[in-house]
Amino acid sequence: MMNLNFDISKLRLIIITGLSGAGKDSVVEKLKKKIKFNRITTTTTREKRKGEKQGSPYYFISKAKFQKMIKNGDFFEWAKVYGNYYGNTYSELKRASRKTTPIILMLDCQGAKAVKKKISTAKVIFITVESLRSLKKRLVSRGMDSLSVINRRIKQAKKELKTLSRPSAVKQWDFVVVNKEGKLDETVQKVSAYIKKNF
């Protein structure tokens, strides 16, 4: 594990998490026009999708290389999600910390909880949808996953939605926003307002 030479508790960190297919990537992309921020680029073993390139939105590497990086202690957070590895490196964290603008980190729910435990000052924004029917429609229409993967995502979404109704969810997520169908700009405005207020 590399020597960070700085206090991670002082990072101005915003974690964007939520349901798979809720529109996290779209929200972060549009946020660029609203506020200045520095984004931590996640490393993954999943295949590139149409329009993606190395470093945008991920660093794409092989599973063998990822596993070697795990052994070397290069990640401050990593997880295996739907058969692929996702992780965030200490080197990316250090790079992002050099700038004065807030840092945005996109994570799945599992990763968001893990990082929040390590960096309690981080603010976690949870993006959800109006209904599971709406979510399934989005997942099918984007045409990126097989039906079995979509069903797994829906099953996981049910679990996450249940946690939102519990008092403990207030502690897990600092801000919850519903990304309504066709209302992306409205969602971005709410997220932007929250970040400006807290950072």
C-alpha positions as CSV (number, residue, x, y, z in Angstrom):
1,M,0.0,0.0,0.0
2,M,1.4,3.4,-1.0
3,N,2.1,6.2,1.5
4,L,-0.5,8.9,1.1
5,N,1.2,11.6,3.1
6,F,-2.1,13.3,3.8
7,D,-5.1,13.0,6.1
8,I,-7.9,11.3,4.2
9,S,-10.5,12.5,6.7
10,K,-9.9,16.0,5.4
11,L,-10.9,15.1,1.8
12,R,-13.9,16.9,0.4
13,L,-15.4,13.7,-0.9
14,I,-18.8,13.1,-2.4
15,I,-19.8,9.5,-3.1
16,I,-22.5,9.0,-5.8
17,T,-24.2,5.6,-5.4
18,G,-27.6,4.1,-6.0
19,L,-29.4,1.5,-8.0
20,S,-27.8,-0.1,-11.1
21,G,-29.5,1.7,-14.0
22,A,-30.8,4.6,-12.0
23,G,-28.7,7.0,-14.1
24,K,-25.6,7.7,-11.9
25,D,-23.3,8.1,-14.9
26,S,-25.7,10.5,-16.6
27,V,-26.1,12.6,-13.5
28,V,-22.3,12.9,-13.0
29,E,-21.8,13.8,-16.7
30,K,-24.4,16.6,-16.5
31,L,-23.0,17.8,-13.2
32,K,-19.9,19.0,-15.0
33,K,-21.9,21.9,-16.4
34,K,-23.2,22.9,-13.0
35,I,-20.2,22.7,-10.6
36,K,-16.4,22.2,-10.6
37,F,-15.3,18.9,-9.2
38,N,-12.5,16.4,-9.6
39,R,-13.5,12.8,-10.3
40,I,-11.8,9.7,-9.2
41,T,-11.6,7.2,-12.1
42,T,-12.4,3.7,-11.1
43,T,-10.5,0.7,-12.4
44,T,-12.5,-2.3,-13.7
45,T,-12.2,-5.6,-15.5
46,R,-15.5,-5.3,-17.3
47,E,-15.6,-4.9,-21.1
48,K,-15.7,-1.5,-22.7
49,R,-19.1,-0.4,-23.9
50,K,-19.8,1.6,-27.0
51,G,-18.4,5.2,-26.7
52,E,-16.1,4.3,-23.8
53,K,-12.4,4.7,-23.9
54,Q,-9.4,4.0,-21.6
55,G,-9.7,6.4,-18.6
56,S,-13.3,7.6,-19.5
57,P,-15.3,6.6,-17.6
58,Y,-13.0,3.8,-16.3
59,Y,-9.5,2.3,-16.4
60,F,-10.0,-1.0,-18.1
61,I,-7.6,-3.8,-17.2
62,S,-7.5,-7.7,-17.1
63,K,-8.6,-9.7,-14.2
64,A,-5.1,-11.0,-13.7
65,K,-3.7,-7.5,-13.4
66,F,-6.5,-6.5,-11.1
67,Q,-5.9,-9.4,-8.8
68,K,-2.2,-8.5,-8.8
69,M,-3.1,-5.0,-7.7
70,I,-5.2,-6.4,-4.9
71,K,-2.2,-8.4,-3.6
72,N,0.0,-5.3,-3.8
73,G,-2.5,-3.3,-1.7
74,D,-3.1,-0.7,-4.5
75,F,-6.8,-0.3,-3.8
76,F,-8.4,1.6,-0.9
77,E,-11.7,0.0,-2.0
78,W,-12.6,-2.8,-4.4
79,A,-15.5,-5.2,-5.0
80,K,-16.7,-7.9,-7.3
81,V,-20.0,-6.9,-8.9
82,Y,-21.9,-9.1,-11.3
83,G,-18.8,-11.1,-12.2
84,N,-16.5,-8.1,-12.8
85,Y,-14.0,-6.3,-10.4
86,Y,-14.3,-2.6,-9.6
87,G,-11.7,-0.8,-7.5
88,N,-10.4,2.6,-6.6
89,T,-6.7,3.1,-6.1
90,Y,-4.7,5.1,-3.5
91,S,-2.8,6.7,-6.4
92,E,-6.1,8.1,-7.9
93,L,-7.2,9.3,-4.5
94,K,-3.8,11.1,-4.0
95,R,-4.1,12.7,-7.5
96,A,-7.6,14.0,-6.8
97,S,-6.6,15.4,-3.4
98,R,-4.1,17.8,-5.0
99,K,-6.9,20.0,-6.3
100,T,-9.1,22.2,-4.1
101,T,-12.4,21.3,-5.8
102,P,-14.7,18.6,-4.3
103,I,-13.9,15.0,-5.2
104,I,-16.6,12.9,-6.7
105,L,-16.4,9.1,-6.5
106,M,-19.0,6.8,-8.1
107,L,-19.5,3.5,-6.3
108,D,-22.0,0.6,-5.9
109,C,-23.8,0.5,-2.6
110,Q,-21.4,-2.0,-1.1
111,G,-18.4,0.2,-1.9
112,A,-20.1,3.3,-0.8
113,K,-20.7,1.8,2.7
114,A,-17.1,0.6,2.9
115,V,-15.6,4.0,2.0
116,K,-18.0,5.9,4.3
117,K,-16.6,3.8,7.2
118,K,-13.1,4.8,6.3
119,I,-13.8,8.4,5.5
120,S,-16.7,9.4,7.8
121,T,-16.6,13.0,6.5
122,A,-17.6,11.9,3.0
123,K,-21.2,12.8,1.9
124,V,-23.1,9.9,0.2
125,I,-25.7,10.7,-2.4
126,F,-28.1,7.8,-3.2
127,I,-29.8,7.9,-6.6
128,T,-32.9,5.8,-7.0
129,V,-35.9,5.4,-9.3
130,E,-39.7,5.8,-9.1
131,S,-40.4,2.1,-9.3
132,L,-38.9,-1.3,-10.1
133,R,-40.9,-1.4,-13.3
134,S,-39.3,1.9,-14.4
135,L,-35.8,0.4,-13.5
136,K,-36.4,-2.7,-15.5
137,K,-37.5,-0.7,-18.5
138,R,-34.3,1.4,-18.3
139,L,-32.1,-1.7,-18.0
140,V,-33.7,-3.4,-21.0
141,S,-33.7,-0.3,-23.2
142,R,-30.0,0.3,-22.8
143,G,-29.3,-3.1,-24.2
144,M,-26.1,-3.8,-22.3
145,D,-27.0,-6.8,-20.2
146,S,-28.5,-10.3,-20.7
147,L,-31.9,-11.0,-19.2
148,S,-30.3,-13.0,-16.4
149,V,-28.0,-10.1,-15.4
150,I,-31.0,-7.7,-15.6
151,N,-33.0,-10.0,-13.2
152,R,-30.0,-10.1,-10.8
153,R,-29.9,-6.3,-10.8
154,I,-33.6,-6.1,-10.2
155,K,-33.3,-8.5,-7.3
156,Q,-30.5,-6.5,-5.8
157,A,-32.5,-3.3,-6.3
158,K,-35.4,-4.7,-4.3
159,K,-33.0,-5.2,-1.4
160,E,-31.6,-1.7,-1.6
161,L,-35.1,-0.2,-1.9
162,K,-36.1,-2.0,1.3
163,T,-33.2,-0.4,3.2
164,L,-34.4,3.1,2.2
165,S,-37.6,2.6,4.3
166,R,-35.5,1.8,7.4
167,P,-34.3,4.4,9.9
168,S,-30.7,3.2,9.4
169,A,-30.9,4.4,5.8
170,V,-30.7,8.0,7.1
171,K,-27.3,7.2,8.5
172,Q,-26.1,5.3,5.4
173,W,-27.1,7.9,2.9
174,D,-26.8,11.6,3.4
175,F,-29.0,12.6,0.5
176,V,-31.5,10.5,-1.4
177,V,-32.8,11.7,-4.8
178,V,-35.3,10.0,-7.1
179,N,-34.3,10.3,-10.8
180,K,-37.7,10.4,-12.4
181,E,-38.2,9.2,-16.0
182,G,-37.5,12.1,-18.3
183,K,-36.5,14.4,-15.4
184,L,-32.7,14.1,-15.5
185,D,-32.1,17.9,-15.4
186,E,-34.3,18.1,-12.3
187,T,-32.3,15.4,-10.6
188,V,-29.0,17.1,-11.6
189,Q,-30.2,20.4,-10.2
190,K,-31.1,18.7,-6.8
191,V,-27.7,17.0,-6.6
192,S,-25.9,20.2,-7.6
193,A,-27.8,22.2,-4.9
194,Y,-26.9,19.7,-2.2
195,I,-23.2,19.7,-3.1
196,K,-23.1,23.5,-3.2
197,K,-24.8,23.7,0.2
198,N,-22.4,21.2,1.8
199,F,-19.1,22.0,0.1
